[in-house]
Amino acid sequence: MIKLNENYLKLKSSYLFSDISRKVAAFQKENPETDIIRLGIGDVTRALPQACIDAFHRAVDELSAESSFRGYGPEKGYEFLRKCIAENDFQTRNADISADEIFVSDGAKCDTGNFQELFAADINIAVPDPVYPVYVDTNVMSGRTSTFENGRYGGIHYLDCTENNGFVPSVPDKKVDLIYLCFPNNPTGAIATREQLSEWVEYARKEKALILYDAAYVAFIRDPSIPQSIYEIEGAKDVAVEFRSFSKTAGFTGTRCAYTVVPETCMIYDSEGNKHSLHDLWNRRQSTKFNGVSYPVQRAAEAAYSEEGQEQVRELTDYYLENAALILDKMTQLGYCCTGGTNSPYIWINSKSDSWKFFDLLLNKAGVVCTPGVGFGKCGEGYIRISSFNMKEKVQQALERISTAL
């Protein structure tokens, strides 16, 4: 008989955003006249930058003629895009990353979930709490944890992120092998300083650990003192992998394009302590399991780096940051302690109550969808996350409703 991977049975009954969708669907069925405003998931609402649209059209036209048609592309991504990424996202900030160290993919969520396939089952994992659920769930699926009890999985070292530490975790006082970090943070909107990241790099080098650094929201950083890449930290190339996405940067949530940086100097070890190239192993994995991102999508992503594209991307991210500022200002006026909203599209709010109860209150009394903080981990209880990804008029309307409801 065919047997299942019983690690899936350890997972909580469903994914956080599936629970939210069910609650919203049930409310809508009972209140069909209510215009629900969604400030929960981080999905963009504005159109793609015109520079990207124009590049899309040109690329599709190329595929309509046999002389310029392309079939399978390189698994790592076309060199024209990888070169643009290396020059604009890293080399301009004195981060020594080459095009050969970049792997173009269809999403940072996919890459962060798939990357753990390269590691042994018995490694020690550290994740912040609260945290993006994919980091934890994919390791549960792979058998690195025991059962879920009291809000946490056994076998994972949780790094508490609270108001006391500004929601930035401190290095652990024990040895861990794999560390997940995300800045600007999802869900809290917190950012890490150069000094804080340097402590993590120093720890990873000392312990021969690896940092998986999720920088999907880097385009929202406006403070020039904040690092935009972990590779701005000396020594990070030896101990860190960085994930980035065009989803929030250029509105590619439905278009699908991202990339992962795996430096050639980054090593991983076998059971006898011998070094192996992490770059080569990820390349082997991708060439086996991934067929690349479509040519038109990569041309559209390349256009985001043009002079016109950069202006349009900046305008796009500024728009969502303006929404975030409105949310932060209103919730602060209402007496709630908030994090994020600057250098981040998310606002993390101390709800002064049970997370799901506050979610229900906003849904039932205001017709507004947020995300309950407890869905991101035990330390998220008592908080909610509000996303700035919506049209400004909708955000303003939502805040008026929330003000009335509260």
C-alpha positions as CSV (number, residue, x, y, z in Angstrom):
1,M,0.0,0.0,0.0
2,I,1.1,3.6,-0.6
3,K,2.1,5.3,2.7
4,L,2.0,8.9,3.5
5,N,4.8,11.1,4.9
6,E,3.5,11.1,8.5
7,N,5.4,14.4,9.2
8,Y,2.4,16.1,7.5
9,L,0.2,14.8,10.3
10,K,2.2,17.0,12.7
11,L,1.2,20.2,11.0
12,K,-1.5,22.3,12.4
13,S,-4.9,21.6,10.7
14,S,-4.4,24.3,8.1
15,Y,-2.3,27.2,6.9
16,L,-2.9,30.5,8.7
17,F,-4.2,32.3,5.6
18,S,-6.5,29.4,4.8
19,D,-8.1,29.9,8.3
20,I,-8.6,33.6,7.6
21,S,-10.1,32.9,4.2
22,R,-12.7,30.5,5.7
23,K,-13.7,33.0,8.4
24,V,-14.0,35.8,5.8
25,A,-16.1,33.6,3.5
26,A,-18.4,32.6,6.3
27,F,-18.9,36.3,7.3
28,Q,-19.5,37.3,3.6
29,K,-22.1,34.6,3.2
30,E,-24.0,35.9,6.3
31,N,-23.4,39.6,5.3
32,P,-23.5,39.7,1.5
33,E,-24.1,43.5,1.6
34,T,-20.9,44.2,3.4
35,D,-18.0,45.5,1.3
36,I,-15.1,43.7,3.0
37,I,-11.8,45.6,3.0
38,R,-8.8,43.2,3.1
39,L,-5.7,44.4,4.9
40,G,-4.6,40.9,5.9
41,I,-2.4,39.1,3.3
42,G,0.5,41.0,1.7
43,D,-1.0,41.0,-1.9
44,V,-0.5,44.1,-4.0
45,T,-3.4,45.9,-5.6
46,R,-1.8,48.4,-8.1
47,A,-0.9,47.6,-11.7
48,L,2.6,46.6,-12.8
49,P,5.0,49.4,-13.6
50,Q,4.6,50.6,-17.2
51,A,8.3,49.8,-17.9
52,C,7.6,46.2,-17.0
53,I,4.4,46.0,-19.1
54,D,6.2,47.4,-22.1
55,A,9.0,44.8,-21.7
56,F,6.4,42.1,-21.4
57,H,4.9,43.0,-24.7
58,R,8.2,43.2,-26.4
59,A,9.2,39.7,-25.1
60,V,5.9,38.2,-26.1
61,D,6.3,39.6,-29.6
62,E,9.8,38.0,-29.7
63,L,8.2,34.6,-29.0
64,S,5.8,35.1,-31.9
65,A,8.6,34.8,-34.5
66,E,10.7,31.7,-35.1
67,S,13.8,33.9,-35.5
68,S,13.6,35.2,-32.0
69,F,11.6,32.4,-30.3
70,R,13.0,30.8,-27.1
71,G,12.2,27.5,-25.5
72,Y,13.7,26.2,-22.3
73,G,15.8,28.9,-20.6
74,P,18.7,28.4,-18.2
75,E,17.6,27.0,-14.8
76,K,19.6,29.8,-13.0
77,G,17.9,32.5,-15.0
78,Y,19.0,34.5,-18.1
79,E,22.3,36.3,-17.7
80,F,20.7,39.6,-18.6
81,L,18.6,39.6,-15.5
82,R,21.2,38.1,-13.2
83,K,23.7,40.7,-14.3
84,C,21.2,43.5,-13.6
85,I,20.4,42.1,-10.2
86,A,24.1,41.8,-9.2
87,E,25.0,45.3,-10.3
88,N,22.0,47.2,-9.0
89,D,21.0,45.3,-5.8
90,F,24.5,44.5,-4.5
91,Q,27.5,46.0,-6.2
92,T,26.1,49.5,-5.9
93,R,26.1,48.9,-2.1
94,N,29.6,47.5,-2.0
95,A,28.4,43.9,-1.7
96,D,30.6,41.7,-3.8
97,I,28.0,39.5,-5.4
98,S,28.4,38.3,-9.0
99,A,25.8,37.2,-11.6
100,D,26.9,33.6,-11.3
101,E,25.9,33.6,-7.6
102,I,22.2,34.5,-8.4
103,F,19.4,32.0,-9.1
104,V,16.2,33.4,-10.6
105,S,13.0,31.6,-9.4
106,D,9.3,31.9,-9.3
107,G,9.0,33.1,-5.7
108,A,10.9,33.7,-2.4
109,K,8.3,31.6,-0.6
110,C,9.2,28.6,-2.9
111,D,12.9,29.1,-2.4
112,T,12.8,29.5,1.4
113,G,10.7,26.4,1.6
114,N,12.8,24.3,-0.8
115,F,16.2,25.3,0.5
116,Q,15.9,23.2,3.6
117,E,16.0,20.1,1.4
118,L,19.8,20.5,1.3
119,F,20.3,19.9,5.0
120,A,20.5,16.8,7.2
121,A,17.4,15.8,9.2
122,D,19.1,16.2,12.6
123,I,20.3,19.8,12.4
124,N,19.4,22.4,15.1
125,I,17.1,25.1,13.7
126,A,16.5,28.5,15.1
127,V,13.5,30.6,14.0
128,P,12.2,33.9,15.4
129,D,8.8,34.0,17.1
130,P,6.6,35.5,15.6
131,V,7.7,34.3,12.2
132,Y,6.5,33.7,8.6
133,P,4.9,30.3,8.9
134,V,6.6,28.8,5.8
135,Y,9.9,28.6,7.6
136,V,8.5,26.4,10.3
137,D,6.0,24.3,8.3
138,T,8.5,23.2,5.6
139,N,10.9,21.9,8.3
140,V,8.0,20.1,10.0
141,M,7.2,18.4,6.6
142,S,10.8,17.3,6.4
143,G,10.7,15.6,9.8
144,R,12.9,17.9,11.8
145,T,10.4,18.5,14.6
146,S,8.3,16.6,17.1
147,T,4.6,17.4,17.7
148,F,3.0,20.8,18.1
149,E,2.2,21.5,21.8
150,N,1.5,24.8,23.7
151,G,1.9,26.8,20.5
152,R,5.3,25.5,19.4
153,Y,6.9,22.5,17.7
154,G,9.4,20.4,19.7
155,G,12.8,20.3,18.1
156,I,13.0,24.0,17.1
157,H,14.8,26.6,19.0
158,Y,12.5,29.6,19.1
159,L,14.0,33.1,19.3
160,D,11.5,35.3,21.2
161,C,10.8,38.6,19.6
162,T,9.0,41.0,21.9
163,E,8.5,44.7,22.5
164,N,11.4,44.5,25.0
165,N,13.9,43.7,22.2
166,G,12.2,45.7,19.5
167,F,11.2,42.4,17.8
168,V,14.7,41.7,16.7
169,P,16.0,38.4,18.1
170,S,19.3,38.1,19.9
171,V,21.9,35.4,19.1
172,P,21.1,32.2,21.1
173,D,23.2,31.1,24.1
174,K,23.3,27.6,22.6
175,K,24.7,26.1,19.4
176,V,22.3,26.1,16.4
177,D,23.1,25.1,12.8
178,L,20.4,26.9,10.7
179,I,19.0,30.3,11.4
180,Y,16.1,32.0,9.7
181,L,16.1,35.8,9.7
182,C,13.7,38.2,7.9
183,F,14.2,42.0,7.6
184,P,12.3,44.2,7.2
185,N,10.4,41.6,9.2
186,N,7.2,39.8,8.3
187,P,5.1,40.1,10.3
188,T,6.3,42.7,12.8
189,G,7.7,45.3,10.4
190,A,10.9,45.5,12.5
191,I,14.3,46.3,10.9
192,A,17.8,45.2,12.0
193,T,20.7,47.6,12.3
194,R,24.1,46.9,10.9
195,E,25.4,46.1,14.4
196,Q,22.6,43.6,15.1
197,L,23.3,41.8,11.8
198,S,27.0,41.8,12.5
199,E,26.4,39.9,15.7
200,W,24.5,37.2,13.7
201,V,27.2,36.9,11.1
202,E,29.8,36.6,13.8
203,Y,27.8,33.9,15.6
204,A,27.3,32.0,12.3
205,R,31.0,32.1,11.5
206,K,32.0,30.9,15.0
207,E,29.5,28.0,15.0
208,K,29.8,27.1,11.3
209,A,26.1,27.8,11.0
210,L,24.1,29.1,8.1
211,I,21.8,32.1,7.9
212,L,18.8,32.0,5.6
213,Y,18.1,35.7,5.2
214,D,14.7,36.7,3.7
215,A,14.9,40.3,2.3
216,A,11.6,40.2,0.4
217,Y,10.6,43.7,1.7
218,V,14.0,45.5,1.2
219,A,12.5,47.9,-1.3
220,F,10.6,49.6,1.5
221,I,13.7,50.6,3.5
222,R,14.1,54.4,3.4
223,D,16.6,54.8,6.3
224,P,20.0,55.0,4.7
225,S,21.7,53.6,7.8
226,I,19.8,50.3,7.5
227,P,21.6,47.5,5.5
228,Q,19.7,46.5,2.5
229,S,21.5,43.2,2.2
230,I,23.2,40.9,4.7
231,Y,26.2,40.9,2.3
232,E,26.9,44.5,3.4
233,I,28.2,42.9,6.6
234,E,31.8,41.7,6.4
235,G,32.1,37.9,6.3
236,A,28.5,37.3,5.5
237,K,29.2,35.7,2.1
238,D,30.7,32.7,3.9
239,V,27.6,32.0,6.1
240,A,24.5,33.5,4.5
241,V,22.0,32.9,1.7
242,E,19.7,35.8,0.7
243,F,16.2,35.6,-0.7
244,R,14.6,38.4,-2.6
245,S,11.4,38.9,-4.6
246,F,9.9,41.2,-7.2
247,S,6.4,40.6,-5.7
248,K,6.3,43.6,-3.4
249,T,9.0,45.5,-5.1
250,A,7.4,45.7,-8.6
251,G,4.0,44.2,-7.9
252,F,4.8,40.7,-9.3
253,T,2.7,38.7,-6.8
254,G,0.7,37.3,-9.7
255,T,3.5,37.5,-12.3
256,R,6.0,35.4,-10.2
257,C,9.7,36.3,-10.2
258,A,12.2,36.2,-7.4
259,Y,15.8,35.2,-6.8
260,T,18.2,33.6,-4.3
261,V,21.8,34.5,-3.8
262,V,24.1,31.6,-2.9
263,P,27.7,32.8,-2.7
264,E,30.4,30.5,-4.1
265,T,32.4,30.9,-0.8
266,C,29.5,29.6,1.3
267,M,30.2,26.0,2.5
268,I,28.2,23.2,4.1
269,Y,29.6,20.2,5.9
270,D,29.1,16.4,5.7
271,S,29.0,14.1,8.7
272,E,32.8,13.8,8.8
273,G,33.3,17.6,8.7
274,N,34.3,17.9,5.1
275,K,33.4,21.1,3.2
276,H,31.0,21.1,0.2
277,S,29.9,24.0,-2.0
278,L,26.4,25.1,-1.1
279,H,26.2,27.0,-4.4
280,D,26.9,23.8,-6.3
281,L,24.4,21.8,-4.3
282,W,21.6,24.4,-4.8
283,N,22.5,24.5,-8.5
284,R,22.2,20.7,-8.6
285,R,18.8,20.8,-6.9
286,Q,17.5,23.5,-9.2
287,S,18.7,21.9,-12.4
288,T,16.9,18.7,-11.3
289,K,13.6,20.1,-10.0
290,F,13.1,23.5,-11.7
291,N,12.8,24.6,-15.3
292,G,13.2,28.3,-14.8
293,V,11.1,31.4,-15.1
294,S,9.5,32.3,-18.4
295,Y,11.4,34.6,-20.7
296,P,8.8,37.4,-20.8
297,V,8.6,37.5,-17.0
298,Q,12.4,37.8,-16.8
299,R,12.5,40.6,-19.3
300,A,9.8,42.4,-17.3
301,A,11.8,42.0,-14.2
302,E,14.9,43.3,-16.0
303,A,12.9,46.4,-16.9
304,A,12.4,47.2,-13.2
305,Y,16.1,48.2,-13.2
306,S,15.9,50.6,-16.0
307,E,15.8,54.3,-15.2
308,E,12.1,54.5,-15.9
309,G,11.5,51.3,-14.1
310,Q,13.3,52.4,-11.0
311,E,11.3,55.6,-10.8
312,Q,8.1,53.6,-11.2
313,V,9.0,51.0,-8.6
314,R,9.9,53.8,-6.2
315,E,6.6,55.4,-6.7
316,L,4.8,52.1,-6.2
317,T,6.6,51.3,-2.9
318,D,6.1,55.0,-1.7
319,Y,2.4,54.6,-2.3
320,Y,2.2,51.6,0.0
321,L,4.4,53.3,2.6
322,E,2.0,56.3,2.6
323,N,-0.8,53.8,3.3
324,A,1.3,52.3,6.1
325,A,1.9,55.8,7.6
326,L,-1.9,56.4,7.6
327,I,-2.5,53.1,9.4
328,L,0.3,53.7,11.9
329,D,-0.9,57.2,12.7
330,K,-4.5,56.2,13.2
331,M,-3.8,53.1,15.4
332,T,-1.4,55.2,17.5
333,Q,-4.1,57.9,17.9
334,L,-6.5,55.2,19.0
335,G,-4.1,54.3,21.8
336,Y,-2.4,51.2,20.4
337,C,1.3,50.5,20.6
338,C,2.6,49.8,17.1
339,T,5.8,48.6,15.4
340,G,6.6,48.9,11.7
341,G,4.9,51.2,9.2
342,T,8.2,52.9,8.4
343,N,10.7,51.0,6.3
344,S,8.1,48.3,6.1
345,P,4.6,47.8,4.6
346,Y,3.4,46.0,7.7
347,I,2.1,47.5,11.0
348,W,2.3,45.2,14.1
349,I,-0.2,46.3,16.7
350,N,-0.6,45.3,20.3
351,S,-4.3,44.6,20.3
352,K,-4.6,44.5,24.1
353,S,-6.6,41.3,23.7
354,D,-6.7,37.8,22.2
355,S,-5.5,37.9,18.6
356,W,-8.4,36.0,17.1
357,K,-11.0,37.9,19.2
358,F,-9.6,41.2,17.8
359,F,-9.6,39.8,14.3
360,D,-13.3,38.9,14.8
361,L,-14.1,42.3,16.2
362,L,-12.6,44.1,13.2
363,L,-14.3,41.7,10.7
364,N,-17.7,41.7,12.4
365,K,-17.9,45.4,13.4
366,A,-15.8,47.1,10.7
367,G,-15.8,44.6,7.8
368,V,-12.0,44.8,7.8
369,V,-9.7,41.8,7.5
370,C,-6.4,41.9,9.4
371,T,-4.1,39.0,10.4
372,P,-4.1,37.6,14.0
373,G,-0.6,37.7,15.4
374,V,-0.8,34.3,17.1
375,G,-0.9,32.7,13.6
376,F,2.8,33.7,13.4
377,G,3.8,32.1,16.7
378,K,3.3,32.0,20.4
379,C,4.9,35.4,20.9
380,G,2.4,36.8,18.4
381,E,-0.5,36.3,20.8
382,G,-2.1,39.6,21.7
383,Y,-1.1,41.3,18.4
384,I,-2.5,41.7,14.9
385,R,-0.8,42.6,11.7
386,I,-2.3,45.1,9.3
387,S,-1.0,45.3,5.7
388,S,-0.7,48.5,3.7
389,F,-1.3,46.6,0.4
390,N,-4.5,48.1,-0.8
391,M,-5.7,51.2,-2.6
392,K,-5.4,54.4,-0.5
393,E,-9.2,55.0,-0.7
394,K,-9.8,51.6,0.7
395,V,-7.3,52.1,3.5
396,Q,-8.8,55.4,4.5
397,Q,-12.3,53.9,4.5
398,A,-11.0,50.9,6.6
399,L,-9.5,53.2,9.2
400,E,-12.7,55.2,9.5
401,R,-14.6,51.9,10.1
402,I,-12.0,50.7,12.6
403,S,-12.1,54.0,14.5
404,T,-15.9,53.7,14.8
405,A,-15.7,50.1,15.8
406,L,-13.1,50.7,18.5
